Amino acid sequence: MTSVDDGTVLGRATLVLELVESAGCITQADLARRSLLPKATVRRIAGDLTRRGLLTRCLDGYELGPRLASLGATALAHHPFRSASTPHLQDLLERTRQVTFAMVVEPDLTMITLHLAFGHERAASGTQTLARWPGVEPAEPALLFKAAGRVVYADHPDRVDALLAAGAHRPTRYSAPTRRALLAAIQELQHDGCAVERQEHTLGWSCVAAGIRDGEDRVVGVVGVTGQGAWEPDRFRRPLVEVATALRAAVPLAGPEARRALAHHRATQ
């Protein structure tokens, strides 16, 4: 979900960055139109962000800059979930020979991919699909056709209703055909904490995912396996639930107090 203009310099810069992120490459005129900011303001903010490497010029205007990639990579490398999940994802990769992933769930239910693991087999056959793998997944109706999205939204029926009201168009011919079928698929995972979808979001790809819960039983992370071809995601429900349970121990480390203490410890070494 894109921010709105809150009148602050930081808020407006964030709005511009998010609009560029969603567009890929966007003209200055479109930035002004979509942000509802004055053209002179957009020109000044975009220029400042470009000089700092947070934006760069593209053929039609602006795109995200290399400095953001550096900042993002550093943030991901230091996230406790990433270090805790990496060995589990590698084990799952060896067992499944598919694509394994770990995500963290923000309070507003935005999902951020922390780690993606795949072997040479998937790198060759799914390069185009994997290249489009979103680093950040904001709320949108299509998420309800993803296993990870169902895991996150199953505990939030009000948010599910809002997404359905926005118009949940079936991405593929295998997608849940009716609202009732979609709601049933979302509710089904409450029995074992695992969700499975078969080619419902992207043709040729199926997925199984489980939620990582905190001490208050809120889903704060997702671990999953997605892959192409003839593989059976149901076989990996139990291993995924076991991984999600093991990663629950890392949840306290993701809290702001623990992360500040960890940063202080590193700085004093």
N, C-alpha and C positions, 0 to 999 in steps of 0.2 A: 504494500500500500504506500503510495507516494505521499510525502509530507505536504502540508499546506503552508502558505506564507504566514508566519507568525510575527512578521515585522522586524525580526532581529537579523543581524548580519549573518550569524552562524546558521540560523534557520533557513534563510534564503539561499545560502551557499549549499546547504544540504539538499534543499529542494531542487536546485539546478543539477547537482550531481545525480540525484535519483532519476530525474527526467532523462539525463544523458544515458544513465545505466539502462533504463527501460527501452530507449530508442536505439542504442548502439552507436549511431552517428546521427546528429540532429543539427539543423540550422539554427542560427541565432534567432531568426524570425519565429520558428516553431517553438523555441525555448520560451520566448516572450509570450507567445499565444497560450501555451499549455501551462505556464507558471502564473499567468495573469499579472506578471511584473512589468513595469515600464521597460521599454527597449533599452534605454540608457542604463538602467540598473542591471539588466541581464548582460549587456556588453561589458560593464565594469566588473561584475562578479566572474563572468567567464574568462575575462582577461587576467584577473588576479589568480584564478585557479589554474590557468594555463601556465603562468609564470612560475607557479609553485609545483608544476608537474602533475597536478591532480586531474587536469584535463589536457588534451592535446588536440591539434587541428586535424581534421579529416577532410576528405574531398568536399563534403557538403556542409561542414561546420565544425562540430566538436564531438570528441569521443573521450572515454575515460583514459587517464594518463598513466604512465609507468610508475609514478610515485605511489599511486593507489595500490598497484599490484605488490609493491614492496611492503607497504604497510599491512596489507591484508595477509600476505604470506607470513610476516612476523607474528601477527595476532593469532593466526591459525596454529603456527608452530608452538606457541606458548599456551595454547588452550589445554587445560587438564584433560578434557574428554578425548582430545586427539591422541595424546600420549598413552592414555589408558586403553583406548579402543584399538590402536594400531595392531598389537599382537593378536587380538581376537579376530580382526578383519583378515589378517594374513592366514590364520588358521581356517577361517571360513572360505577364503579364496582357494586354499589347497584342497578343501573337501568338495567344493562346488564347481570349481573352474569357471565361475561366472564373475560378476562384478559385485563387490561388497562395498558398503558405504556406512558412514556414521554422520549423524546430523545433530545439531543442538537446536532446541526450540526456545525462542525468545518469549517473554511474557505476553506479547501481542500475537503469539502463535506463528510468527515468521520462522521459517526453517532455514538454517544455514548449514551447508555441507562443510564438514570438518576434514573428512578423509574419504578418498575414493581409491579402491584397490582393484586392479584387474591384470590378467596375464597377457601374454602375446596373442593368445587365441582371440580374446575379445578386443584387443587393440586393433587387430587386423580386420575383424568382421564388423565392428561397431564404431569405427572411428568417427563417423559423421554424427551418430546419435550421442556418443559420449562427449563430443566436442560441444554439444548444445546443453550438456548437463548444467543446470542452473546452480550457481553458488549460493544464491539467496532465493527463497521461494515465498513470496508474500501471499496473502489470502486471495484466492481466486477459485471459481467453481470447479475448474479442471482438477484441482487437488483432490477432490472427492473420488476421482477415478484412479488415484495412486494409492498404493498400499501405505506408504509413509503418511500421506495426507489423512487417510482414514484413521490411522493410529493416533494422530495428533488431535483430530476433530471429534473423535468418538465421545470424549468427555465434555464436549461443548455443543449440545444439541441446538442451542440458540444460534451459534455461529454457523452450524450446518444449515439451519433454516434460512439464514441471511444469504449464504452462498447460493442455495437453491433458488431463492427469490431473485437473485441477480441473473439467473439463467444458466443452468448446468447443461450445456450442449454435449451430446455424446461424441467423444473424440474418435472412436472407432466403432466398427460394427459389433465388436465384442463387449462394448461398454454396457453397464447395467441399463436395461431398456426402459425402466420406469422409475419414478421417484421412489415408489415403495421398494423396488428391488435394490436401489442404491442405499436407502436407509437400512434395509435388512443386512446388506453387506457390511455397512459401518457398525451396526450393532452386534454382528456376529463375532467380531474380534474381542468383545468384552469377556468372552468365556476363557480365552487363553492368552489374551494380550497380543495376539498376532493377527496380521491382515495379509491376505493373498489377493492379487489381481492378475488376471491372465489376458494380456494384450488389450486391456481396457483403456489405457492412456496412450500407448504407442504401439502400433502394429509390429508384431514380431517379438516384443519384449514382455516378459512377465516378472512379477516381483513378490517377495515376501518380506514383511517388516515387523519389528517388535518395538514397543515403547520402553524407554528407560525412565523410571519414576524416582521422584525425590522422597524425602521423609514425610511429606504431606500427600503422597500418592498422586502427584501431578506429573504428567508426561513432560520431561525436560530434555529428552533426547530420543533419537530413533536410530536403530541399527537394522540393516537390511541386506538382502541379496537380490539382484536383478540380472536377468540374462536373456539370451536369445535361444531359439530353437527348441529341441526336444529335451527339456529338463522339467522336473516336477517340483515346483516351489513348496508344495505341501510337505515334502520330505524334510524340510529344514525348519519347520515351525519350532520343534523342540530345541534344536541347537541354538536358534536365535533367541528364544526365551531365556535359555541358560546364559547366553552372552549378555542380554539385557539385565538380567539379575546380577551378574558379576559386575557390570559397569555401574550399578546403583551405588557401589562403594565410592565411585569417583565423583558422585554428585556434590557432596559437600566441598570438594576441592574446586568446584566451579563457582562457588559463591564469591562475592566481591571481597569479603574479609580474608578468606583463604588465599585468594589470588594476590591481594596486596601483600600478605605475609610472605608468599612465595617470591614475589618480585623483590621484596626487601632482602630476603635470604640470598637470592642470586646476586644482588648488588653488593653485598658485604663479603662475598667469597673472593 
